[in-house]
Each structure stands twice: as structure tokens, then as C-alpha cells.
Amino acid sequence: MTYVVDEKCIKCKHMDCVEVCPVDCFYEGENMLVIHPDECIDCGVCEPECPADAILSDTEEGTEKWLEINRKYSEIWPNISEKKEAPPDAEEWQNVPDKFEKHFSEEPGK
């Protein structure tokens, strides 16, 4: 079992999760984070820290797509181990539907 980040993170990217992760398994894209499933130790400390509720257990229904997305981009994007500031409009994006289809970026974070 592992945890995955889903589309609720897109354009929110709060990064409270990064700060508490004991194994630094988060990777940063331009507008979202992902978790490397082979590095995650399933401790669960990140899940309650996410204000957007974007972190889910991969055992939850409908997470198969997100497990593959997290795996793919954690191999491409840079590892992040320190919290950065969330985008200034993060709160506005928190409950926007269909963010993956409309706003996902494959670009790595900076």
C-alpha cells in the first residue's frame, strides 16, 4: 500500500505534506505534487496535513489512475523535501472540478 496525490492538488500545491514526510517521497511538478509509490512507507502522516484533501490511500476506489500518474511523474520530476509557499490563488482552486483534464502540466517544478 502507498499514498497517492490526486487532481485536487493541481494549482493548489500547499506542500504541508512535504514538510512532514519522513522519507522525502514527494516530487514537484509545475502545478502539483506526486508521491513515489516505491519510496512511500505508508506511514500516513501526509494525508491529514493536506488542506485540499488531495492525498489518498491507493486502496481507495478510483485511485488506480492516480497511482500510475504518481509513478510516472515521480520518475521525471525533481524530488522536494522542503515546503515552499503555496500559489497565492490556491484556495480559489481547491474545489474546482476536472482540473486534471483542463489544467494539469507535465512540466517539472522549479
N, C-alpha and C positions, 0 to 999 in steps of 0.2 A: 504494500500500500504506500501511496505517496499523496502529496497535495498538489493541486494544480491551480493556476490562475486563469480565470475566465474573462469574458469580454467586459465585465463590469469595471475592470482595471483601465480599459482603454480611455485615454485622455484624463484619467483621474490620477493614477500613479502616485498615491500618497506616500509610499515607502516606509510606513511604520513597521511593516513586516520584515524589511531588510535589517532593521535595527535589532530585532530580537532573534533572528535566525542564528543558531549556534554553529551551523556548518557552511554558511555563506553559499547557499544553493540557488540564489536569485540571480537572474540575468536581465539586463536592461535593454529594452527596445526604445525606439524614439518616443512612443506614446503608451507603452505598457511594460509590465514585468512578466517574467515567466519563471517557473521553478524547474530545475533539472531533476527529473524523476529518479535518476540513479544516485543522485547526491543527497536527496531529501531523506532524512532519517525518521520521518513520520512522527515527529515529536508534537506537532500541532500547535506550537506556541505562536506561529504566524497568523493562524486563522482568526482568532478573536481580535487581533490588532488591526485588521483591515477595515477601515471605515466604510468602504464600498461593498463589503461582503463578497469580494471577488476571489477569495481563496476557498477551495472546496476539496474534500477528500475524493480521491479518484474512485472510491467505491460508490459514490452518489450517482444516481441515474442521470444519464446525459453528459457525463464528463469524458467519454471516450475521445471525442473530437478535441477537447482541451488537453488531454494527455498527450496526444500527438503533436498539437501546436506547441505545447510547453517543451516537449522533447526536441522538436525540430529547431526552435529558436534558441534554446539554451545551448545548442551546439554552435550557433552562429554569433549570437550577441555577447557583449562583454559581461563578465561577472561583476556584480555590485555587492559591496559589503558594508557600505556606509549610507545612511539615509541622506537624501537630498530633499530640497524643497519640492512640494507638490506644485503642479501648474496653478497659476492664480485663479483659473476658472474651473478647477477640479470639482468643486461642489455642484456647479451647474451641469456637469456631465454625468454625475453619479447615477441617475436613473434614466438616462436616455436609452431607448431600445435600439437594437440592431447595430450596435457600434462596430462589431467585427466587420460586417459587410460594407459599412459606409465609411469607417474611419481608421481601420487597422493599418499600421505601417510596418513593413518588413525591415525598415532601416534600423540599424543599431542605435542605442542610446549614446549620449555624448558625455 
